[in-house]
């Protein structure tokens, strides 16, 4: 009995360490990241990814919603600090070049435009893949780096959608 309790305590401690410091399970709420992520998908986010590495264009990140820190959003990084960004009738241009967005299906595109802006230091412009219904940086502006707390890593539920997040 004593060894069983010891093993249980060690297992709980290791699990708590992993969840607190490395990976955290989250649930997707909404359809703004279709087709990559669906409503109610369960995934693990890597909480250490940006403690030891950099945020890259194309990363799917989880962050505290800038207007209400009690909510979290999941979106794709479109532009980095210092990038020149412009959106012309749904077409995204970063540093003067049209962004190839294979993750946005034709049926999810929209026709919104934004004037040219330079992304401020330590901020990131994020957008949902389902552009026509996504509330993203087009609405609330670039996201401060301090609000980004994880990188989407792996969908584990539902099983038929299991796999690495791209």
LUMTORPA-852646 format. One line per 3 residues: number of its first residue (from 1); their letters; for each residue x, y, z of C-alpha. Coordinates in pm, 1 decimal. Layout:
<atoms>
NUM = a = X Y Z; ...
</atoms>
This chain:
<atoms>
1 = xxx = 0.0 0.0 0.0; 279.9 238.1 91.0; 455.6 199.7 -246.2
4 = xxx = 124.2 251.3 -425.1; 69.8 584.3 -245.2; 429.4 687.5 -318.2
7 = xxx = 384.3 610.0 -690.2; 57.4 802.5 -696.1; 216.3 1108.7 -531.9
10 = xxx = 508.7 1100.9 -777.3; 269.9 1065.1 -1073.5; 58.7 1359.1 -957.7
13 = xxx = 369.1 1572.9 -899.7; 511.5 1494.7 -1245.3; 172.5 1559.0 -1409.3
16 = xxx = 134.8 1889.7 -1227.6; 485.8 1994.0 -1336.6; 408.5 1912.8 -1700.8
19 = xxx = 75.7 2098.6 -1697.3; 205.3 2402.3 -1509.7; 535.7 2446.5 -1691.7
22 = xxx = 537.5 2257.2 -2021.7; 209.7 2155.7 -2183.7; -144.9 2256.4 -2105.8
25 = xxx = -463.8 2104.1 -2243.3; -708.6 2357.7 -2390.8; -1044.3 2341.6 -2564.3
28 = xxx = -1118.6 2538.6 -2879.9; -1433.4 2747.1 -2850.9; -1565.9 2875.3 -3181.1
31 = xxx = -1494.9 2827.1 -3548.3; -1253.5 3110.6 -3628.4; -966.9 2866.2 -3691.6
34 = xxx = -1149.4 2635.8 -3933.2; -1046.5 2418.6 -4109.5; -732.1 2359.0 -3896.4
37 = xxx = -913.4 2364.1 -3560.7; -1282.5 2298.6 -3502.3; -1517.8 2404.4 -3224.7
40 = xxx = -1466.1 2184.4 -2916.0; -1137.3 2033.0 -3040.6; -902.5 1950.8 -2754.2
43 = xxx = -533.9 2025.1 -2794.7; -211.8 2065.6 -2603.8; -30.9 2395.7 -2612.1
46 = xxx = 342.9 2421.9 -2557.1; 388.3 2678.3 -2280.0; 769.1 2676.2 -2303.9
49 = xxx = 794.1 2732.0 -2680.4; 837.5 3106.8 -2648.1; 1039.7 3097.9 -2327.9
52 = xxx = 1323.2 2930.4 -2519.9; 1240.5 3026.7 -2878.9; 1089.2 3299.2 -3093.2
55 = xxx = 739.6 3354.0 -3226.6; 729.6 3297.8 -3602.4; 493.2 3403.9 -3875.9
58 = xxx = 245.0 3119.9 -3925.3; 255.0 2993.8 -3564.5; -83.6 2917.3 -3410.1
61 = xxx = -71.6 3086.2 -3070.2; -288.4 3107.1 -2760.1; -306.6 3444.4 -2587.1
64 = xxx = -506.8 3643.7 -2338.7; -770.0 3848.4 -2518.7; -636.9 4207.3 -2506.3
67 = xxx = -972.0 4356.2 -2403.5; -1055.5 4098.1 -2133.1; -770.0 3899.4 -1980.4
70 = xxx = -1010.2 3643.6 -1836.3; -1058.5 3506.2 -2192.2; -810.0 3327.8 -2416.8
73 = xxx = -803.1 3332.6 -2796.6; -627.0 3109.4 -3046.2; -513.0 3263.0 -3377.1
76 = xxx = -237.3 3246.9 -3637.1; 53.5 3493.3 -3633.4; 47.4 3694.5 -3955.8
79 = xxx = 298.6 3974.3 -3892.9; 590.9 4019.8 -3655.1; 720.8 4329.4 -3476.2
82 = xxx = 856.9 4577.7 -3729.4; 671.4 4420.5 -4023.7; 487.8 4646.5 -4266.3
85 = xxx = 132.3 4507.4 -4299.8; -147.4 4592.6 -4540.4; -472.7 4410.8 -4617.4
88 = xxx = -634.3 4490.6 -4951.4; -976.0 4331.6 -5011.4; -880.5 4027.5 -4805.4
91 = xxx = -531.9 3988.9 -4954.7; -259.9 4018.8 -4689.7; 69.1 4189.1 -4775.5
94 = xxx = 365.6 4172.3 -4538.1; 668.1 4387.7 -4618.1; 525.5 4453.1 -4964.4
97 = xxx = 482.9 4086.4 -5057.7; 151.7 3905.4 -5086.3; 133.0 3639.5 -4815.8
100 = xxx = 69.5 3286.6 -4946.9; -198.9 3159.5 -4710.2; -268.0 2797.6 -4801.4
103 = xxx = -436.5 2751.2 -4463.8; -724.1 2986.0 -4563.2; -968.3 2804.0 -4793.9
106 = xxx = -1134.8 3014.2 -5063.4; -1476.3 2980.3 -4897.4; -1338.6 3130.2 -4570.7
109 = xxx = -1185.3 3442.8 -4725.7; -1337.3 3786.2 -4677.2; -1313.6 4123.7 -4847.3
112 = xxx = -1196.4 4341.6 -4558.2; -917.3 4593.4 -4601.4; -679.8 4765.1 -4358.5
115 = xxx = -450.1 5055.1 -4435.4; -78.0 5002.3 -4419.8; 69.5 4988.7 -4068.8
118 = xxx = 397.3 4895.2 -3907.6; 362.1 4640.6 -3629.0; 499.3 4795.2 -3306.6
121 = xxx = 790.0 4640.5 -3113.2; 692.4 4340.0 -2896.9; 352.8 4306.7 -3070.1
124 = xxx = 211.8 4053.8 -3318.3; -68.5 4078.2 -3572.4; -287.1 3766.0 -3548.3
127 = xxx = -580.4 3643.8 -3757.0; -814.8 3348.0 -3760.0; -804.2 3113.9 -4060.0
130 = xxx = -1181.4 3152.2 -4110.1; -1142.4 3516.0 -4206.2; -1508.2 3594.0 -4265.4
133 = xxx = -1609.2 3526.2 -3901.2; -1289.1 3581.0 -3701.9; -1248.5 3847.8 -3436.8
136 = xxx = -877.1 3915.2 -3452.7; -612.8 4188.0 -3480.7; -820.6 4354.6 -3750.9
139 = xxx = -1066.7 4432.8 -3469.8; -859.0 4464.6 -3151.4; -514.3 4547.9 -3291.2
142 = xxx = -181.4 4370.3 -3255.5; -130.3 4149.0 -2950.1; 143.6 4228.5 -2700.2
145 = xxx = 405.7 3956.1 -2666.0; 342.7 3934.0 -2290.2; -15.7 3818.4 -2357.0
148 = xxx = 94.8 3522.1 -2570.6; 137.1 3221.2 -2344.3; 153.9 2917.4 -2568.8
151 = xxx = 191.3 2762.3 -2909.9; -68.2 2513.4 -3032.5; 113.3 2181.7 -3053.6
154 = xxx = -109.6 1876.3 -3088.8; -481.3 1802.0 -3127.6; -572.8 1496.7 -2919.8
157 = xxx = -953.4 1499.2 -2945.1; -1151.4 1404.2 -3142.2; -931.3 1112.6 -3236.1
160 = xxx = -1004.8 1141.5 -3609.2; -854.9 1494.8 -3598.6; -553.8 1400.9 -3384.8
163 = xxx = -223.6 1535.7 -3505.2; 27.5 1820.5 -3504.3; -112.0 2171.2 -3550.9
166 = x = 28.9 2343.1 -3862.4
</atoms>
